[in-house]
Amino acid sequence: MADKSVTLSDIAKRLNVSTVTVSKALRGHPDISIQTTKVIKELADEMGYSPNFMARNLSARKSQMIGLVVPKIAHFFFGSIIESIYDIAFKNNYEIILTVSQENAEREKKHIQTLLSMRVDGIIVSISQETNDYEIFDTVRKRDIPLVFIDRIPQISNINTVSVDDRGGAYKAISHAIKLGYRNIGHFAGYPEINIGKQRYLGFEDAMNHHGVPINPDWVLHGGFGEKYGYEAFMQLYKNNNLPDLIFTVTYPVALGVYMAAREVNLSIPDDIDVICFGNAKVQNFLSPQLSCVDQPTEQIANKSMEILLQNIKSPDEFEHRNIQIDTDLILRGTCINFNKK
């Protein structure tokens, strides 16, 4: 069984080299020859050595750790971003410390405090749907720790952001539906205090106004980003006998809630009620019919957020804040492709 207390000194003594040599070899430093590095790494593996990141934090200026805070993990959008960020971090010799707020602002704050105590080199955050106090982010910036916000972005000036064109993407979806012939269109919106809820509603509003289609306020419901909200919003309209012909949902999970509710009351999608959503997911393959959607390029979001963060970490004095907005695509599948309403 490997000894969990193996240190750099133990490895150095076995090979009759300095601890500095061992440390550099394990970090792949160019000062150490390829052959020596190979020998040291093989012995370290044999002895069961594990680096003490906390000790490294105390002795080095850089921890080679990046904090990541997301609202959900069982969610294709965030799951896909997390995988891409991990991959990029690995290629750049960084570890990712993943935390999940579960849409809770207090947990989010505690996670960030923990990441600060671990002396991470930078933090990537997508804020929770409850977040309206930004004091913790001011703390991060006062400590000169690089910070990048993705997707859900707080109303703070001079910050790094990576998002998609939420307003333009929503406009594409609704314009497409109107051109098919839809006029009775509802929108299950998110919280208007969160940028994605606000901007996707504005895109919906832009398209309706541009095409001269009146917005029925009874069909615009604000409430959340998950399945539960989609289910409850649908049931509210159904029980009032007030369903539109088409529902545009703020996220993919909200659309899944609509699917669950429609199935429960024996309404067929897309024949009885049609759906289009903002966001994509691999679970598509298990839906019938498959959802048409506004696709968010998760790999690009991850790439840009890591690119900005690493630039900020490596060249803080020359770095200037960046705000990246990525275009979206409209993907048509089994919904919102024909207008069959009487």
C-alpha positions as CSV (number, residue, x, y, z in Angstrom):
1,M,0.0,0.0,0.0
2,A,1.3,3.4,-0.9
3,D,2.5,5.7,1.9
4,K,0.4,8.8,1.9
5,S,3.1,10.7,3.8
6,V,5.7,10.4,1.0
7,T,7.5,13.8,0.6
8,L,9.8,15.4,-2.0
9,S,12.7,14.8,0.5
10,D,11.9,11.0,0.6
11,I,12.2,10.8,-3.2
12,A,15.3,13.0,-3.2
13,K,17.1,10.8,-0.6
14,R,16.3,7.6,-2.7
15,L,17.9,9.1,-5.8
16,N,20.6,11.2,-4.0
17,V,19.4,14.5,-5.6
18,S,18.2,17.7,-4.1
19,T,14.5,18.3,-3.3
20,V,14.6,21.3,-5.7
21,T,15.6,18.9,-8.5
22,V,12.7,16.6,-7.6
23,S,10.2,19.5,-7.4
24,K,11.3,20.8,-10.8
25,A,11.2,17.4,-12.4
26,L,7.6,16.7,-11.2
27,R,6.5,20.1,-12.6
28,G,8.2,19.4,-15.9
29,H,10.7,22.2,-15.6
30,P,13.1,22.6,-18.5
31,D,16.1,22.8,-16.2
32,I,15.9,19.1,-15.6
33,S,16.9,16.6,-18.3
34,I,14.3,14.4,-19.9
35,Q,16.0,11.2,-18.5
36,T,16.2,12.6,-14.9
37,T,12.6,13.7,-15.1
38,K,11.5,10.3,-16.2
39,V,13.4,8.5,-13.4
40,I,12.0,10.9,-10.7
41,K,8.4,10.6,-12.0
42,E,8.6,6.8,-12.1
43,L,9.9,6.7,-8.5
44,A,7.3,9.2,-7.3
45,D,4.6,7.0,-8.8
46,E,6.1,3.8,-7.3
47,M,6.3,5.5,-3.8
48,G,2.7,6.8,-4.1
49,Y,3.7,10.4,-3.9
50,S,0.9,13.0,-4.2
51,P,1.6,16.7,-4.4
52,N,0.5,18.8,-1.4
53,F,-1.3,21.6,-3.1
54,M,-2.0,23.6,0.1
55,A,1.7,23.5,1.0
56,R,2.5,24.6,-2.6
57,N,0.1,27.5,-2.2
58,L,2.0,28.7,0.9
59,S,5.4,28.6,-0.8
60,A,4.7,29.5,-4.4
61,R,3.3,32.6,-6.0
62,K,1.1,30.4,-8.2
63,S,-1.0,27.5,-7.1
64,Q,-1.8,26.2,-10.6
65,M,-5.4,25.9,-9.5
66,I,-8.5,27.5,-11.0
67,G,-11.8,27.7,-9.3
68,L,-15.0,27.0,-11.2
69,V,-18.5,27.9,-9.8
70,V,-21.6,26.8,-11.7
71,P,-25.3,26.7,-10.7
72,K,-25.9,23.1,-11.8
73,I,-23.9,20.1,-12.8
74,A,-26.6,17.7,-14.0
75,H,-27.3,20.0,-16.9
76,F,-25.9,19.6,-20.5
77,F,-25.0,23.2,-21.0
78,F,-22.9,23.4,-17.8
79,G,-21.7,19.8,-18.0
80,S,-20.3,20.4,-21.5
81,I,-18.6,23.6,-20.5
82,I,-17.1,21.9,-17.4
83,E,-15.6,19.1,-19.5
84,S,-14.1,21.5,-22.0
85,I,-12.6,23.7,-19.2
86,Y,-11.1,20.6,-17.6
87,D,-9.5,19.6,-20.9
88,I,-8.0,23.1,-21.5
89,A,-6.8,23.3,-17.9
90,F,-5.1,20.0,-18.1
91,K,-3.2,21.0,-21.3
92,N,-2.0,24.1,-19.5
93,N,-0.9,22.3,-16.3
94,Y,-3.8,23.6,-14.2
95,E,-6.1,21.8,-11.8
96,I,-9.8,22.7,-11.7
97,I,-11.5,23.0,-8.3
98,L,-15.2,22.6,-9.2
99,T,-18.0,23.9,-7.0
100,V,-21.8,23.9,-7.6
101,S,-24.1,26.5,-6.1
102,Q,-27.3,24.6,-6.8
103,E,-28.9,27.9,-7.6
104,N,-28.3,29.1,-4.1
105,A,-26.6,32.5,-3.6
106,E,-25.4,31.8,-0.1
107,R,-23.7,28.5,-1.2
108,E,-22.2,30.4,-4.1
109,K,-20.6,33.0,-1.8
110,K,-19.3,30.2,0.6
111,H,-17.8,28.4,-2.4
112,I,-15.9,31.5,-3.5
113,Q,-14.7,32.1,0.0
114,T,-13.3,28.6,0.0
115,L,-11.6,29.0,-3.3
116,L,-10.0,32.3,-2.1
117,S,-8.7,30.4,1.0
118,M,-7.2,27.8,-1.3
119,R,-5.4,30.6,-3.1
120,V,-6.6,29.7,-6.6
121,D,-4.9,31.6,-9.4
122,G,-8.2,32.6,-11.0
123,I,-12.0,31.9,-10.9
124,I,-14.7,31.3,-13.5
125,V,-18.3,31.9,-12.4
126,S,-21.8,31.5,-13.7
127,I,-23.9,33.1,-11.0
128,S,-27.0,31.5,-9.4
129,Q,-30.5,32.6,-10.2
130,E,-30.7,34.0,-6.7
131,T,-27.6,36.1,-6.8
132,N,-28.2,39.9,-6.4
133,D,-25.4,40.8,-3.9
134,Y,-22.1,41.2,-5.6
135,E,-19.9,42.0,-2.6
136,I,-18.0,38.7,-2.8
137,F,-17.0,39.5,-6.4
138,D,-15.6,42.8,-5.2
139,T,-13.6,40.9,-2.7
140,V,-12.1,38.7,-5.4
141,R,-11.2,41.7,-7.5
142,K,-9.7,43.6,-4.5
143,R,-7.3,40.7,-4.1
144,D,-6.3,41.0,-7.7
145,I,-7.5,37.4,-8.5
146,P,-8.5,37.1,-12.2
147,L,-12.2,36.6,-12.6
148,V,-14.3,35.6,-15.6
149,F,-18.1,35.4,-15.7
150,I,-19.8,33.0,-18.2
151,D,-23.4,32.8,-19.4
152,R,-25.0,34.4,-16.3
153,I,-23.4,37.7,-15.7
154,P,-23.9,40.2,-12.8
155,Q,-24.4,43.9,-13.4
156,I,-20.9,45.0,-12.5
157,S,-18.7,47.3,-14.5
158,N,-15.2,46.4,-15.7
159,I,-15.4,42.7,-15.6
160,N,-14.4,39.8,-17.9
161,T,-17.4,38.2,-19.5
162,V,-18.1,35.4,-22.0
163,S,-21.7,35.0,-23.2
164,V,-23.7,34.2,-26.2
165,D,-26.0,36.6,-28.2
166,D,-29.0,35.8,-26.0
167,R,-31.2,38.5,-27.5
168,G,-30.3,37.7,-31.1
169,G,-30.7,34.0,-30.6
170,A,-34.2,34.4,-29.2
171,Y,-35.1,36.8,-32.1
172,K,-34.0,34.1,-34.6
173,A,-36.3,31.5,-32.9
174,I,-39.4,33.7,-32.7
175,S,-38.9,35.1,-36.2
176,H,-38.7,31.6,-37.6
177,A,-41.9,30.6,-35.8
178,I,-43.8,33.6,-37.0
179,K,-42.6,33.0,-40.6
180,L,-44.1,29.5,-40.3
181,G,-47.5,31.1,-39.4
182,Y,-47.5,31.1,-35.6
183,R,-49.2,34.1,-34.0
184,N,-50.3,32.7,-30.6
185,I,-46.8,32.5,-29.0
186,G,-46.0,32.2,-25.3
187,H,-42.7,32.6,-23.6
188,F,-41.7,30.8,-20.4
189,A,-39.1,33.3,-19.3
190,G,-36.5,33.1,-16.6
191,Y,-35.9,35.7,-13.9
192,P,-35.6,39.1,-15.5
193,E,-33.0,40.1,-12.9
194,I,-30.6,37.6,-14.5
195,N,-29.1,38.7,-17.8
196,I,-30.1,35.5,-19.8
197,G,-33.7,35.9,-18.6
198,K,-33.8,39.6,-19.5
199,Q,-32.0,39.3,-22.9
200,R,-33.9,36.3,-24.1
201,Y,-37.2,38.0,-23.3
202,L,-36.1,41.1,-25.1
203,G,-35.3,39.0,-28.2
204,F,-38.7,37.5,-28.0
205,E,-40.2,41.0,-27.7
206,D,-38.1,42.3,-30.6
207,A,-39.3,39.6,-33.0
208,M,-43.0,39.9,-32.0
209,N,-42.9,43.7,-32.4
210,H,-40.8,43.6,-35.7
211,H,-43.4,41.2,-37.3
212,G,-46.4,43.0,-35.9
213,V,-47.6,40.1,-33.7
214,P,-49.2,41.2,-30.4
215,I,-47.8,39.9,-27.2
216,N,-50.4,38.3,-24.9
217,P,-49.1,39.1,-21.3
218,D,-51.0,36.0,-20.0
219,W,-48.7,33.8,-22.1
220,V,-45.4,35.4,-20.8
221,L,-44.5,33.8,-17.4
222,H,-41.3,34.6,-15.5
223,G,-40.1,32.2,-13.0
224,G,-36.9,30.1,-13.4
225,F,-34.6,28.0,-15.5
226,G,-35.4,24.4,-14.5
227,E,-37.8,21.6,-15.3
228,K,-40.0,22.3,-12.3
229,Y,-40.8,25.8,-13.6
230,G,-41.6,24.6,-17.1
231,Y,-44.0,22.0,-15.7
232,E,-45.7,24.4,-13.4
233,A,-46.0,27.2,-15.9
234,F,-47.5,24.8,-18.5
235,M,-50.0,23.5,-15.9
236,Q,-51.0,27.0,-14.9
237,L,-52.0,27.9,-18.5
238,Y,-53.6,24.5,-19.1
239,K,-55.8,24.6,-16.0
240,N,-56.9,28.1,-17.1
241,N,-57.7,26.7,-20.6
242,N,-55.4,29.3,-22.0
243,L,-52.6,27.6,-23.8
244,P,-50.9,29.3,-26.8
245,D,-50.1,27.4,-30.0
246,L,-46.3,27.6,-29.4
247,I,-44.2,28.0,-26.3
248,F,-40.7,29.4,-26.4
249,T,-38.7,28.4,-23.3
250,V,-35.8,30.3,-21.8
251,T,-33.7,27.1,-21.3
252,Y,-33.7,23.5,-22.4
253,P,-34.7,22.2,-18.9
254,V,-37.7,24.4,-18.9
255,A,-38.7,22.8,-22.2
256,L,-38.3,19.4,-20.6
257,G,-40.8,20.5,-18.0
258,V,-43.2,21.4,-20.7
259,Y,-42.8,17.9,-22.3
260,M,-43.5,16.3,-18.9
261,A,-46.7,18.4,-18.4
262,A,-48.0,17.9,-21.9
263,R,-47.6,14.1,-21.6
264,E,-49.4,14.1,-18.3
265,V,-52.5,15.8,-19.8
266,N,-52.3,13.8,-23.0
267,L,-51.4,16.7,-25.3
268,S,-49.3,15.9,-28.3
269,I,-46.1,17.8,-29.2
270,P,-46.1,19.4,-31.8
271,D,-49.6,18.7,-32.9
272,D,-51.5,20.0,-29.9
273,I,-48.9,22.3,-28.5
274,D,-45.5,23.2,-30.2
275,V,-42.3,24.0,-28.4
276,I,-38.9,25.7,-29.2
277,C,-36.2,26.4,-26.7
278,F,-33.0,28.2,-26.0
279,G,-30.3,25.7,-25.4
280,N,-29.3,22.3,-26.6
281,A,-28.6,18.9,-25.0
282,K,-27.6,15.3,-25.8
283,V,-30.8,14.1,-24.2
284,Q,-32.3,15.1,-27.5
285,N,-31.8,11.6,-28.7
286,F,-34.3,10.3,-26.2
287,L,-37.0,12.9,-26.9
288,S,-39.9,12.4,-29.2
289,P,-40.2,14.6,-31.1
290,Q,-36.7,16.1,-30.8
291,L,-36.6,19.7,-29.8
292,S,-35.7,22.5,-32.2
293,C,-33.5,25.0,-30.3
294,V,-31.1,27.9,-30.2
295,D,-27.7,26.2,-29.9
296,Q,-25.1,27.7,-27.6
297,P,-21.6,26.7,-28.6
298,T,-20.3,25.4,-25.2
299,E,-16.8,24.6,-26.4
300,Q,-16.3,28.1,-27.6
301,I,-17.6,29.5,-24.3
302,A,-15.1,27.3,-22.4
303,N,-12.2,28.2,-24.8
304,K,-12.8,31.9,-24.6
305,S,-13.3,31.9,-20.8
306,M,-10.0,30.0,-20.2
307,E,-8.2,32.1,-22.8
308,I,-9.1,35.3,-21.0
309,L,-8.4,33.9,-17.5
310,L,-5.0,32.5,-18.5
311,Q,-4.0,35.8,-20.1
312,N,-5.0,37.6,-17.0
313,I,-3.1,35.2,-14.8
314,K,0.1,35.3,-16.9
315,S,0.2,39.0,-17.8
316,P,-1.8,40.9,-15.1
317,D,-0.1,44.2,-15.8
318,E,-0.8,44.3,-19.5
319,F,-4.2,42.7,-19.3
320,E,-7.4,44.7,-20.3
321,H,-10.9,43.6,-19.5
322,R,-12.7,41.7,-22.2
323,N,-16.3,41.1,-23.0
324,I,-16.9,38.3,-25.5
325,Q,-20.3,37.6,-27.1
326,I,-20.6,34.5,-29.3
327,D,-23.2,34.0,-32.0
328,T,-25.8,31.3,-31.8
329,D,-27.3,28.9,-34.4
330,L,-30.9,27.9,-34.8
331,I,-31.2,24.1,-35.0
332,L,-34.5,22.7,-36.4
333,R,-35.5,19.2,-35.5
334,G,-38.9,17.8,-34.8
335,T,-40.7,20.8,-33.3
336,C,-41.5,24.2,-34.7
337,I,-41.1,23.1,-38.3
338,N,-44.7,23.2,-39.5
339,F,-47.7,25.3,-38.6
340,N,-50.6,22.8,-38.2
341,K,-52.9,24.8,-35.9
342,K,-56.6,25.4,-36.9
